[in-house]
């Protein structure tokens, strides 16, 4: 059976191709599904004309997408989010949020065309692709930062940590000073004990030597 394809069929051909197939495959599948028509002179001309029109529309859409892609050049989106101590967000930046932020800049894009493998959940800077056409993509930069409350909490935590470190240093210094005092006292006591234990004859001899001098 000779047919002309109205749509691309995997392993068989593309739109407008004239193909030979088994009668059962053509009559029971391709024709009922609207994938092909009997390849007469008129259907071939009509199908090829339709394909030329579709190709022209596809190229026009591609050119339009390429022109629109230039509008995204240099675009930066900033999101202030509540953040934990490890930089992880309480929540996430989603496609919808990016869609809304772009709309505020006058750029209209359906969120399904914003390419995110998963919502953004960490502070940082991300390059996010936007699929404007099957063959055309644009890119915007998304910056995720801590909000004011998170920054204040982080500053308080850093201040508390600094105070704790300061107190630990002071405590160490005090302990060292106390240890030095104890050692000094112990040395002094050892000297006094040595004098007390000195033999009386030795002390008398020393006294006599002092008198003779």
C-alpha positions in Angstrom: 0.0 0.0 0.0 1.3 3.4 -1.0 0.6 6.2 1.6 1.7 9.8 2.2 2.5 10.6 5.9 0.6 13.4 7.5 2.7 13.3 10.7 6.2 12.0 11.6 6.1 8.3 12.3 9.1 6.8 14.0 11.1 4.2 11.9 8.9 5.0 8.9 9.3 8.6 7.8 8.5 12.3 8.2 5.5 14.4 7.2 5.1 14.5 3.4 7.1 11.3 2.8 5.5 8.8 0.4 5.9 5.3 1.8 5.1 1.7 1.0 3.5 -0.2 3.9 1.7 -3.4 4.5 -2.1 -3.1 3.9 -3.0 -4.1 7.4 -0.6 -1.6 9.0 -1.9 1.2 6.7 -5.7 0.4 7.0 -5.8 -0.6 10.6 -3.3 1.9 12.1 -1.9 4.7 10.0 -5.0 5.9 8.3 -7.4 5.5 11.3 -5.0 7.4 13.5 -4.7 10.3 11.0 -1.0 9.6 10.5 -1.3 9.0 6.7 -3.5 9.2 3.6 -3.7 7.1 0.4 -1.0 8.5 -1.9 -3.0 9.9 -4.8 -1.7 12.8 -6.8 -4.1 15.2 -5.1 -3.4 14.0 -1.5 0.4 14.2 -2.2 0.0 17.8 -3.5 -2.3 18.8 -0.6 -0.1 17.2 2.1 3.1 18.7 0.7 1.5 22.1 0.6 0.4 21.7 4.2 3.9 20.7 5.2 5.4 23.8 3.5 2.9 26.0 5.4 3.8 24.2 8.7 7.6 24.6 8.0 7.1 28.3 7.3 5.2 28.6 10.6 7.9 26.7 12.5 10.6 29.0 11.1 8.6 32.1 11.9 8.1 30.9 15.5 11.8 30.1 15.7 12.8 33.6 14.5 10.4 35.2 16.9 11.8 33.2 19.8 15.3 34.2 18.8 14.3 37.9 18.8 12.6 37.5 22.2 15.6 35.7 23.6 17.6 39.0 23.4 15.2 40.6 25.9 16.5 38.2 28.6 20.1 39.2 28.1 21.6 40.5 31.4 18.4 40.0 33.4 18.9 39.4 37.1 16.2 38.2 39.5 16.7 38.6 43.3 14.8 36.8 45.9 15.1 37.5 49.7 14.2 34.4 51.6 14.2 33.2 55.2 17.4 31.2 55.6 18.7 28.8 58.3 22.2 28.7 59.7 23.4 26.3 57.0 22.3 28.5 54.1 19.2 26.3 53.4 16.0 28.1 52.7 12.8 27.8 54.7 10.8 27.1 51.6 12.2 27.3 48.0 12.3 29.4 44.9 9.9 27.9 42.3 9.1 28.2 38.6 6.0 30.2 39.5 8.0 32.7 41.6 10.5 33.1 38.7 7.6 33.5 36.2 6.1 36.3 38.4 9.4 38.0 38.8 10.0 38.0 35.1 6.5 39.4 34.5 7.3 42.3 36.8 10.2 43.1 34.4 7.8 42.9 31.4 8.9 39.5 30.3 6.0 37.0 29.9 7.0 33.4 30.0 4.9 30.4 31.0 6.4 28.7 34.0 6.5 25.4 32.2 9.1 26.8 29.9 11.4 27.7 32.9 13.9 24.9 33.2 14.4 23.9 36.9 15.3 20.3 37.7 14.0 21.0 41.2 13.1 24.1 43.2 16.0 26.2 44.5 16.6 25.5 48.2 19.9 27.1 49.0 21.3 30.6 49.1 23.4 31.3 46.0 23.5 32.5 42.4 22.0 30.3 39.7 21.8 30.5 35.9 18.3 29.4 34.9 17.4 28.4 31.3 14.1 29.4 29.6 12.9 27.2 26.7 11.4 29.7 24.3 11.3 27.3 21.4 12.4 23.7 20.8 15.7 25.1 19.4 15.9 28.4 21.2 16.8 29.0 24.9 17.4 32.1 26.9 19.1 32.4 30.3 18.5 34.6 33.4 20.5 34.9 36.6 18.7 34.1 39.8 20.2 35.4 43.1 18.8 34.0 46.3 19.8 35.9 49.5 18.9 35.9 53.2 16.1 38.3 54.1 16.6 41.0 56.8 15.3 38.8 59.6 17.8 36.0 58.7 20.7 38.5 58.4 19.8 39.9 61.9 19.7 36.4 63.3 23.0 35.6 61.7 24.6 38.8 63.1 23.3 37.9 66.6 24.7 34.4 66.3 28.1 35.7 65.2 28.1 38.3 68.1 27.2 35.6 70.6 29.9 33.3 69.2 32.5 36.2 69.5 31.4 36.9 73.1 31.7 33.2 74.0 35.2 33.0 72.4 36.2 36.2 74.3 35.0 34.8 77.6 36.8 31.5 76.9 40.1 33.4 76.3 39.6 35.5 79.4 38.9 32.4 81.5 42.0 30.7 80.1 44.1 33.8 81.0 42.7 33.9 84.5 43.4 30.2 85.0 47.0 30.6 83.8 47.5 33.6 86.1 46.2 31.7 89.0 48.4 28.8 88.2 51.4 31.1 88.1 50.5 32.5 91.5 50.2 29.0 93.0 53.6 28.0 91.6 55.2 31.2 93.0 53.7 30.6 96.4 54.9 27.0 96.3 58.4 28.1 95.4 58.5 30.6 98.3 57.3 28.1 100.8 59.9 25.6 99.6 62.6 28.3 100.2 61.4 29.0 103.8 61.3 25.3 104.6 64.9 24.9 103.4 66.0 27.7 105.8 64.2 26.2 108.7 65.8 22.8 108.0 69.4 24.2 107.8 71.6 22.7 110.7 72.2 25.0 113.6 76.0 24.5 113.4 75.9 25.8 109.8 74.0 28.8 110.8 76.4 29.5 113.7 79.4 29.2 111.3 77.8 31.6 109.0 77.2 34.0 111.9 80.8 33.8 113.0 82.0 34.5 109.5 79.8 37.6 109.4 81.3 38.8 112.7 84.9 38.2 111.7 84.2 40.3 108.5 
